[in-house]
Amino acid sequence: MPADLSARLAEIVDALPLRPHSRVLEIGCGPGAAARAVAARLVTGHILAIDRSAKAVTQARAGATSEIAAGRMSVRQAAAEDFTLLPGEAPFDIVFAVRVGALDGRHPQAGRRARERIAAVLAPGGKFFVDGGRPLREISLP
């Protein structure tokens, strides 16, 4: 695990059903500590870390140069409620979010749009998790 990973984030990453080939989307990555921890567990898989904040995206990219160079991680500026796959981009096996207002009930209208966008980018059988469980809650999407 990365040295800058808090015990709480380490517990969350440990709870994700990661496989070496998983395609993972982290929503609200902040400086990217959890995304780097996920990338460390991937062999042929990939994590895309997104955040609406340009500052967070810059920090995440700066902290993940080796993971990005290895092809296990990428970072993109995007809000959950506006996120779409790029042309040719494969859907995700796992989507997770920690302390994201659109997904924790603080912003219900944005949350509805975000859940629609997440459902559209999940692979068949994919799983969506948010913090607030022990340590995560799996969210069912239509």
N, C-alpha and C positions, 0 to 999 in steps of 0.2 A: 504494500500500500504506500502511496505517496506520503512523505513526511508531513505535509501540510493538511492532511486529511483529519478532520475532527473525529472523535469517537462516534458521534451521532451519524456522520456521513459514512463512516466505515461500516457501521451496523446496517445502514440502508443499502450500501453496495453489496454487502454480504447476503442480504435478503433477496436480491434480484436473481431470477432463475437464468443466469448467464451460462452460455455455452461458448466454446472457443470460436464458433462461427456466427454468433448472434449479430444481428443488425439492431442497434440501440439508438433511441432518440432521447436525449435529456432536454427537458424544457426548463428554462430558467437556470442556466448553468453557472451564472455568476463567474468567478475567476477560474472555474473549470476543475476544481479538485476532485469532485466525484467522477467527472468524465475521464480524467486521467487514470483514476483507480479502475474504472471499467475497462478502459483501453488496455491496461496492464494485464487483464484477464483474457483478452481476445487474441486469437492467433490469426485466423483468416476473417474474422468479423470486423465490424466498424461501428464506432459511435459518432453520431452527429450531435454536437452540443449547440443549442440555440439559446439566445437571450435577446430581449428587446433592447437592452442597453448597449450602445456602442462601446462604452468604457469597459463593461464586463467582457464583451467579445474580444476587445484588444488584449485584456488581461489573460483571458483563457488561451488565446493564440500564443501569446508570449510565454506562457507557462507550459505549453504543450508542443514545443518545437520537435522534440524527438518522436512523440506519438503521431504527430501530423506527418512528419517525414517518413515514418514507417507505414503510413497508409491506414493506421488503425483508428484515427480520429480526424474529424474536421469540425470547424466552428463556423456558425453563420448567424448573422444578426436577423432575427425574426421574432415576432410576437406569436404566441401559441394560437391566438384566434385568427391569424393571417397565414399560418404556415401551410405550404404546399410542397409536394415533391417537385424537384427539378426534372426536366425531360430526361428520361432514361434512368432516373434514380429509383432503386428498389424500395419497397415498403419495409417497415420495421417490425421486428419480432417482439421488441420490448420498448415501451415508452414509459418514462418516469419523470416525476416533477417533485421538487422539494421547495416548500414555501413559495408557491406561485399563486398570487392573488386571484387569478382567473380560474384556478382549479381548487382552491381551498374554501370557497364560499364568500370571499370578500367582494368579488365582482361578478355577480350572477349572470349578467347579460354577456360579458366577455367569456365567462365559463361555458355557457351554452355554445357559443361559436367555437371555442377552443375544443370542446368535446367532439363537435362535428368534424373539425379539421383532423383531430387525432384519429377518429374512426376511419377517416378517408386515407390515412397513411399507414395504418396497421395492416400487417400481412394477415391472411386467414389464420386464425388460432393465436394471433398476437395478444399480448397482455399489456395492460395499462395500470400503472401504480402511482399513487401519490402518498406523501408522508402523512402521518397521523394515525397509523395503525401500530402494529408491534413489530417492526417499525414502519411498515408500509400497509396501505390498503389497496387491494385490487379493485379497480373501477370497471364495471360492465358497461360496454357501449353498445348502442343499437347496431 
